[in-house]
Amino acid sequence: MSTDDQLKTFKENWLDVSGEYISVSPDRDICELLIKFLSDNDIKSLVLADAQYPTDLLEKLKSGFEILADFRSENTSIDEAKALCNRADAGVSTADALISATGSVVIATNSPRDKMVSSLPEIHIVIATDTPVFKDQHDYLKTAPSDSAFCFITGPSRTADIEKTLILGAHGPKRVIVFGR
């Protein structure tokens, strides 16, 4: 299966699990799209995972939004990081891989703070514009870093515990948005 086909399958499967996808074509500026998304959704405060972001994106985020924590440079305690992530309107991280078969985003990290960025705010934004796409978890794990733990995120948090009614966001983000190619 070609990379384009795998990406198409990922998008279909991601949308099937209630994930959201915003396409960033090479001629579109991710900064403008993300800023517009944040503004349109009344997102004012962010926490940033320890990841590589485009430099201009960080500058624009810092000038227009309250950055409660930037875990690339801060060494906050776990309790403080948890409080900041719970208070943030959204968490922003980058994907290490996309899994087409399951519509999953993979974040490889050993940092509990990064895991909180992707699981505690009600909205999780994933930057995946230059992220490799793999057919399945097995293909990814063949090339994955051996010194990391992996978060496989397959859409927003969901449960049907309460009267068998599906509820999004009961144990994690209500919305997970991938900005990808």
C-alpha positions in Angstrom: 0.0 0.0 0.0 1.4 3.4 -0.9 2.0 6.1 1.6 -0.8 8.2 0.2 -3.2 5.2 0.5 -2.1 4.6 4.0 -2.7 8.2 4.9 -6.1 8.0 3.3 -6.9 4.9 5.3 -5.7 6.6 8.5 -7.9 9.6 7.9 -11.0 7.4 7.3 -10.3 5.3 10.4 -9.5 8.4 12.5 -12.8 10.0 11.5 -14.7 6.8 12.2 -13.5 6.9 15.9 -14.7 10.5 16.3 -11.3 12.1 15.7 -11.1 15.4 13.8 -8.7 16.0 11.0 -7.5 19.3 9.5 -5.6 19.0 6.3 -2.5 21.1 5.9 -1.4 21.2 2.3 2.1 22.3 1.4 0.8 25.7 0.3 -1.1 26.4 3.5 0.5 27.8 6.7 -0.1 25.5 9.7 0.4 28.6 12.0 -2.6 30.3 10.4 -4.8 27.2 10.5 -3.9 26.4 14.1 -4.4 30.0 15.3 -7.8 30.2 13.5 -8.8 26.9 15.0 -7.9 28.0 18.5 -9.7 31.3 18.1 -12.8 29.8 16.5 -13.0 27.3 19.5 -12.4 30.0 22.1 -9.2 28.3 23.3 -7.2 30.7 25.4 -4.8 28.6 27.4 -2.4 25.8 26.3 0.1 23.3 27.6 2.9 22.2 25.2 4.5 18.8 25.2 8.2 18.4 24.9 8.4 18.2 21.1 9.8 19.8 18.0 7.5 22.6 16.8 8.0 25.0 13.9 9.7 28.1 15.4 7.2 30.6 14.0 4.3 28.5 15.4 5.7 28.8 19.0 6.2 32.6 18.6 2.7 33.0 17.4 1.2 30.8 20.2 3.2 32.7 22.8 2.1 36.1 21.5 -1.6 35.2 21.3 -2.4 32.6 23.9 -1.6 31.9 27.5 1.0 29.1 27.7 0.5 27.6 31.1 3.4 25.2 30.6 6.0 24.5 27.9 7.5 21.1 28.9 10.3 21.5 26.4 12.0 23.9 28.8 10.3 23.6 32.2 11.0 21.1 34.9 7.8 21.3 36.8 6.8 18.7 39.4 4.4 16.0 38.4 1.7 17.5 40.7 2.1 21.0 39.3 2.2 19.6 35.7 -1.1 17.7 36.4 -2.7 20.9 37.8 -1.6 23.0 34.8 -2.8 20.3 32.3 -6.2 20.1 34.0 -6.5 23.9 33.9 -5.5 24.2 30.2 -8.1 24.6 27.5 -6.0 22.4 25.2 -2.8 20.4 25.0 -0.5 20.5 22.0 1.8 17.7 21.0 3.4 16.2 17.9 2.9 12.7 16.6 5.7 10.3 16.1 3.7 8.0 13.8 0.2 7.5 12.4 -1.2 3.9 12.2 -3.5 3.5 9.2 -5.1 0.2 10.1 -6.5 1.5 13.4 -6.6 5.3 12.8 -4.2 5.8 15.7 -1.7 8.5 16.6 1.5 7.4 18.3 3.4 9.6 20.7 6.7 8.1 21.8 7.8 9.5 25.2 9.0 8.6 28.6 7.8 11.9 30.1 4.7 11.7 32.3 4.2 15.4 31.6 3.8 14.7 27.9 1.3 12.0 28.6 -0.7 14.5 30.7 -0.7 17.0 27.8 -2.4 14.4 25.6 -4.8 13.1 28.2 -5.9 15.8 30.7 -7.1 18.9 28.8 -10.5 18.6 27.2 -9.0 19.2 23.8 -5.8 17.6 22.4 -4.2 19.0 19.3 -1.7 16.8 17.4 0.7 18.3 14.9 1.3 15.5 12.3 2.4 17.4 9.2 5.7 15.5 8.7 4.7 12.3 10.5 5.4 8.9 8.9 2.4 6.6 8.3 2.6 2.9 9.1 0.3 0.1 8.0 -0.1 -1.3 11.6 1.4 -1.3 15.0 3.7 -4.2 14.1 5.3 -2.2 11.3 5.8 0.8 13.5 7.3 -1.2 16.4 10.0 -2.6 14.0 11.4 1.0 13.7 10.3 2.5 17.0 12.8 3.9 19.5 13.6 1.1 22.0 14.0 3.6 24.9 10.5 5.0 24.8 7.0 4.2 26.0 4.2 4.6 23.5 0.8 6.3 23.7 -1.5 5.0 21.0 -4.4 7.4 20.7 -7.4 6.3 18.8 -9.8 9.2 18.9 -11.2 11.0 21.9 -11.8 9.3 25.2 -15.0 7.2 25.2 -17.0 5.1 27.5 -20.4 3.4 27.5 -20.4 2.5 31.2 -23.4 4.7 32.0 -26.6 3.1 30.8 -24.8 1.8 27.7 -24.8 5.3 26.2 -21.6 6.4 24.5 -20.0 9.4 26.2 -16.9 11.2 24.8 -14.4 12.7 27.1 -15.3 10.9 30.3 -11.7 9.8 31.0 -9.7 12.0 28.7 -10.1 14.6 25.9 -13.5 15.2 24.5 -11.9 16.2 21.2 -8.6 15.1 19.5 -7.7 17.1 16.4 -4.9 16.1 14.1 -3.3 18.7 11.9 -1.8 16.6 9.1 -0.9 16.6 5.4 
